[in-house]
Amino acid sequence: MNTIGLIAGVGRLPVEFARAARGMGFDVIAIAVAPGVDAELAQAASKFYTTGLGELDKLIQILKAEAVRQVTLLGKVTKEHLFSGAARPDGRMQRLLAGLKDLNDDTVMLALVREFAGEGIDVPDQTALIRQLMPAAGVLTKRRPSPAETADMEFGLSLARQIGGLDIGQTVVVKNRAVMAVEAIEGTDACIRRGGALSRGGAIVAKAAKPKQDMRFDVPSVGPDTLKAMIETGAAALAIEAGKTLLVDKKQVIELADSHGISIVAM
């Protein structure tokens, strides 16, 4: 049986991946690296381990012991953990971080990819086994966006691509062609809550891939938590990039959107 490693952060995406990979005949070795990883992952994977965030040497030793030669990186692990003191980097991680020019997302992730490669472990396109989660272009909900909302969606996606090009974040919240919030270290859901509160309802959330998106990590994804954050603040619509965004738990997402009159469009 083929074996694939899964380094898992928070959210449903690692569970979806593990189920899809096992359905294709893979033996999935999952390693949870952040607090709050979905409890179902332990059942969805063939084997399940946990490491502390920053325990890079332990992580690699697990992969080598399980004879893993390729590993997929999925799930939310925000840099907030690095600055909050929650992460306790081991010596190997400290050396890796100390050699970087900055701590931007791509810089850190590319360094990790190189570290894995040095151990003979490849990091493939993280969507390779779950491309069915990426919707094609079209309106995904019952309610279509109004012309004004469509204009805000196009405006928001343009800005989201620009901040992605600067490796800042992937999400912006806009209203009436004005920026309410830009995602940075706090992550998508916190950005939505902040921008939604400032807009006082009716905001548009836009999430886009980076112009030069590395498909091995940090591919944009939305799921039920995204919708729940929008519902909390009365947001009106969500724009994602068709064929470039992973839509997790699609049935639940659409049901949540339809029940609150939210329009979702893959553009």
FENTA-V488263 format. One record per helix or strand of 3 or more residues. SS is the DSSP state (alpha for helix, beta for strand). FROM is the first residue (numbers start at 1). LEN is the number of residues. If there is no record, write none. Layout:
[[SS:FROM:LEN] [SS:FROM:LEN]]
This chain:
[[beta:2:7] [alpha:13:11] [beta:26:7] [alpha:41:4] [beta:47:4] [alpha:56:10] [beta:70:5] [alpha:80:5] [alpha:91:8] [alpha:105:14] [alpha:131:3] [alpha:147:19] [beta:171:5] [beta:178:5] [alpha:188:12] [beta:204:4] [alpha:224:10] [beta:237:4] [alpha:250:10] [beta:263:4]]
